[in-house]
């Protein structure tokens, strides 16, 4: 078992490091406790959407679904009644999707890892709503982006809505829209680099979607013009609109 007790974050004020994968558009976090074994399963399922290679907006790369529509970040851990990580085959983490960096495309299983330590901070009744934070260290074992992240990574989870966590790991709890950041575990990175706000991340993601649709639309129009020059009528592809 890990030594981190309930209420202790692994990193109370983490400095940023890169690469950094952010996700918070959709998702859910659940915890299911079994009173017989006095253990629980912590589960996270959301869709990462931005890969930051550096501190500026120009370093952000949009993450896209695979050909089958898969764009997921999944985490599952087994905890004891005090919220401490238990060594178990159930402890897994993976990211699947597609990302294009420069002229190279990475797709399929982007990262796979095993959690090695878990921390949590209890929500304070006197503080603002949804004040809880979870974090964990993990060993990266596989994936197309493994070389970029190295052997170790750090994941921070901050629920944004609908949380029922009250600091106890002896009852079930859930939360919605968990804001996540997965970072390479590197030292010596500047702590003064500000975190990107959820609004900036959302707007950047939205701009990427708009740009992608515009490129598809222009490509379709160019195809129709070329067909007209050859007196061939090409039906409109409604999927590009």
N, C-alpha and C positions, 0 to 999 in steps of 0.2 A: 504494500500500500504506500501511497505517497504521504508525505508529512504535512501537506497543506491542509489546515483545518478549515471548517466552515467559517466564513467571514474574512478569510485571508486571500487577497488577490496575489497572483504570482508577481505581477508588476502593477503597482499602484499608479504610477505615472510613466507609461512606456514612451520611449523616444521612437520616432518613426524610423523605419528602415525599408529598403527596397530590394526586390519587388514587393508590392503591396496590392493584394486583391481585395476589393471592397464589394459588399453586397448588402442590399436592404430593400429592394423593390417589392419582393414578395417573400413569404416564408413563414415558418412556424417553429417554435421550440417547445418541446414537451418533456416532462419528467414523470415516470411511472414507478411508484414504489410498491415493493412486495413485502408486506409485514412478516411473512413466514421466513424468508431468507434475510430480511432486514437489509436489502439492497434495492437499488433503483437504477433505471435506465434513462440516461439523459440523451435526448435526441434533438438534432437540429437539421432542418431541411430548408434551404433557400436557394436563390439564384444569383451567383456572383456576376457582376456586369462590368467592372472596370479593373484593369490591370495598370497600376502606376509604376513606371520604370524610374521615375524621379519625382522631385517635389513640385514641378510646375504642371499646369494643365496640358501643355503640349506633350508631356511625357505620358499622358493617359491613353490607354488603348482599350477600345471596346471589346468585350467578350461576347461571342455569338454562339448560338446553338449549333450542335452538330447537324449533319444532314437529316438525322432522324428526329430533330427537334429537341435533343437533350442539352440542357444547360443547368447543371445542378451542383450544389455543394452539400454534402451529407456528412454528418458527424454523429457518432454513437459511442457512449461511454457507460461503463458500469461503476456506480458509486456506492459507498456504504452509507449508513444512516446518518453519518456526520458530514456527508458531502465530500468524502475523500475518494480519490480514484483507486479502484481495485484492478489489479492486473488480470486481464481477461481477453479471450479471443473476440469478445463483443466490442472491444475498443478499436474503432476504425474511423478513418476520415478519407474522403476523396472529393475531387473536383473533376467534372466532365464538361466538355464544351469545345469551343474553337476560338483561337486568338491568332491574329496575324501581326507579326512583329517584323517591320521592314518588309522584306520580300519572302519571308518564311512563314509558313502556316503550321501551327501546332493544333492538333485536334484529338478527340477521343479522351482518354484518361490523361488529364493534365497534371494532377498531383494525387498521390496516395500516401497516407501516413498512419502512424500509430500514436495516440495520445500518451504522454508520459507523466504529466502533472496537471492538476486541475485546481482552480481557485475561484472564489466567489466572494462578493461583498453583499451583506444583508441590506435590504431596503430600510431606510430610516423613516420612521413614522412622521417625523417632523420635516422631512425633506420633500422635494417635488416628486410627483408621481413617476413611476418607472425608473427609479434611481439605481436599480440593481445592475451589476456587471458580472459577467463570467469570463474567465480567461483560461488558457491552457497552453502548455508546451507540447510539441509533438516531434517525433522522428519521421522525416520524409524518407520513404522507401522506394517510391516508383513514380512514374509519370513523365510526360514530355517536357515539363518545366522543372524537373528535379534538379538539373544542373544549375539553373538560374537561382533557385532557392537555397540550394545546399542541403545538408543533412538534417538541419533543425529549422523549425518554424514556430511562430507564436500566433495564436488566434485569440482575438478579443471579441466578445459578444455583448451587445447592449440592446435589450428589448426596447421597442419603440411604442408598443400598444398592447392592451389586453392582458397584462401580466397578473398572475395570481400567486407569484412567489412571495413568501413572507419570511424567508430565511431558513425554513426548515426543509430537510431532505428526508423526512419521514412521512410526507404526504405528497400526493400528486400536485403538479403545477404546470402551467402553460404560459406562453407569451406569443405575440404576433409581431411580424415585421422586424425580426432581429437584425440590427445593424452589425455587420461583421467586418473585421479587417484581419487578413492573414498576411503576415510579414515574415520575411527571412530573419532568422535570429542572428543578427550581426551586432557587434559592439563598435563603439566609436562613431556612431551616426549622430548628427547634430540634433539635440533635443528641441531646438527652437523652431524647427519646421512645423508649421501649423497643420492640424488635421483638416482635411477637406470636409466641409459641411455636407449634411445629407442633401440639402437643396442644390449645391454645386454638382454633386455626384449625379443627382437626378436630372438636372438640366443638361449635363454633359452627355448622359446616356440618351436623353431625348433628342439632342442634336445629332447624335450618331445615327439614330433610327431614321430621322428625317433625311439626313444626307444619303443614307443607304437607299431609301425609297426614291429620292430624286435621281440618283444614279441609274436605278432600274428603269425609271420613267423615261429619262433621256435616251437610254440604250434602246428601249422599245420604240421610241419615236424614230430614232435613226434607222432602225431595222425596217420600219414601215416606209420611210422615205426611199430607202434603197430598193425595196420591193416595188414601189410605185414607178421608179425609173425603169424597172425591168418589166413593167405592165403586169406584175403579179400582185394580187391582192392578198395581204396577210391579215387574218382576223386579229382583233385586239385581244391581248392577253390580260384579262381582268385582274390577274394576280399581281401585276406590276403597278396597278393604280393605287 
